């Protein structure tokens, strides 16, 4: 399942973190649909997309996302990805580099170990779906977790739980645990910007990711955490627009 905002322009696809859904990008699709054909995806197992099968891989998600883009063009698409979505975005860029004029990553870093993903999978097995609400809120800085609008966002996301959601979240964390070989990042040749909240737990690992994606830019947004595009949408969008203008991809 995905939603389209903007009827014309270069495709711009948005890939969310786990355990969110396509509404994670609601501010960005509103902003960028003035210029691009925005495609906000419910990755398999989330929102209105069907549950994944056991053994799903991040490459499976990347292939599914390219299938969406292929409905509109055989050419290029700008890719946004946060956290789980950033892993899909990097696979997309590595597999079809000629089709990615710009790669925009957030909430991510170089994580060679499987441990954190396996811990989340185990927690979901023991704690069940109530953990989803807690994890959505955990994407925000401590001050943001008191915000009525962000609490409302968490309520919206978790209202779309279904009988396959829990198993899908576990399977997707196990997919994330299959870490790519360090040489994988050498294949990401698209112009790349990494946007990180200053309070994001991924910040320490973001420096190493920048080193491994040659020529990539790394910028920080103060006072926000993992979901910097929701907590500080104007700042996130500003960084994107500045980056796209430098590449000649933002309409005058």
ZIJO-V975197 format. One record per residue. SS is DSSP state (H for helix, E for strand, L for the rest). Layout:
# ZIJO-V975197
ss-><SS;SS>
This chain:
# ZIJO-V975197
ss-><L;E;E;E;E;L;L;L;L;L;E;E;E;E;E;L;L;L;L;L;L;H;H;H;H;H;H;H;H;H;H;H;L;L;L;L;E;E;E;E;E;L;L;L;L;L;L;L;L;L;L;L;L;L;L;L;L;H;H;H;H;H;H;H;H;H;H;H;H;H;L;L;L;L;L;L;E;E;E;E;E;E;L;H;H;H;H;H;H;H;H;H;H;H;H;L;H;H;H;L;L;L;E;E;E;E;L;L;L;L;L;L;L;L;H;H;H;H;H;H;H;H;H;H;H;H;H;L;L;H;H;H;H;H;H;H;H;H;L;L;L;H;H;H;H;H;L;H;H;H;H;H;H;H;H;H;H;H;L;L;L;L;L;L;H;H;H;H;H;H;H;H;H;H;H;H;L;L;L;L;L;H;H;H;H;H;H;L;L;L;L;E;E;E;E;E;E;L;L;L;L;L;H;H;H;H;H;H;H;H;H;H;L;L;L;L;E;E;E;E;E;L;L;L;L;L;L;H;H;H;H;L;H;H;H;H;H;H;H;H;H;H;H;H;H;H;L;L;L;L;L;L>
